[in-house]
Amino acid sequence: MSLDKDDVKKIAHLARLQIAEQDIPGYASNLSNILELVEQMNEVDTDNVTPMAHPTEAHQRLREDVVTETNQRDHFQKIAPAVENGLYLVPRVIE
């Protein structure tokens, strides 16, 4: 599919892009090449290809879920301006 000057102007308008008049032939050529590549990809027979979530079907290695820090809640709440029943009290934000 080949795009002409008017097609490029319309695409630029829809995308809210301002392009210089002398740049339009370059954009038309680049966009036409992209559309040709998409057409080539659409011609590939993918009927017997199984869809995959990830191209390598790799599994992410996760670390063990182990507590690595000591509980310092009491220490931090001692220096807090206002605490009640183990919760921080903050000024009301929404009325």
N, C-alpha and C positions, 0 to 999 in steps of 0.2 A: 504494500500500500504506500503510495507516494503522497506526501502532503504538499499543498501549494501555499502561496503567500497568505491567502485568505484563511486557510485552516490554521496556520500558525498564529495569525492575529486573533482569531476566535479563541484558541486555546489560551493565549496570553491574557485575553480579557477575562475568560472564565477563572483563570488562576490569579487574577488581579496582579499581573506582572506587567511592568512597562519595559518594552524592549525597543531598541533603536532600529530604525528602518533598514540600515545596512547590515544588521545582524540576522534579519529574518531568513535569508537563504541558508545560512549556517544552521539555524535552528530547524528549518524544514528538512535539511539533509540528515541531521542527527536524529530527529524524531522519526523520520522515515526508516532509517536504519534500525532503530529500536523496534518499530512495528514489524519490519521484515523478520527480525530475529524471533519475535513472538509468534509470527505466522509459521516459521520453521519449526519452532518448538511444538506448536499445535499439531503439526503433521506427524510427529513421532507417535508410533503405536505403543500405548501404555496399558493396553487391556490386560495383559498378563503380569503387570507389575504390582506387587503388594505395597500398599501405602505404609509408610513408616513414620513414627513420631520423631525419630532422630536418624540421620543418615548412617551413623555407626552403631546404633542400638547399644550405646555404651551406658553403663550404670555409674552413677556418681558415687564416688567413695566418700563416705561420711565418717566423721570422727565419732568416737563413743560419746554418748550423752552423760558426762560425768561432771559433778560439781567440782570446780577448781578454785573457787574463792570462798572465804569464810563469810558467814552471815554477819553483816555489820549494821543491821537495821537499827538496833538500839543506840549504837554510837551516832549514827546520822540523825536519828530522831531527837537526841539530846541537844543537838545544835540547831534544830529546826525552830522557827519562831512560834509555831502552834501545832500541837499534836493532840489527838484524842483517840483513844482505843486503838492505838497502833496505826492511825491514819494521819496524813498531813492535812492540816486545815489551811485552805487558801481563800482569798477574798472572792466574793461572788462576782462572776464575770457577766453572766446573762441575767437580765431581769425579767 
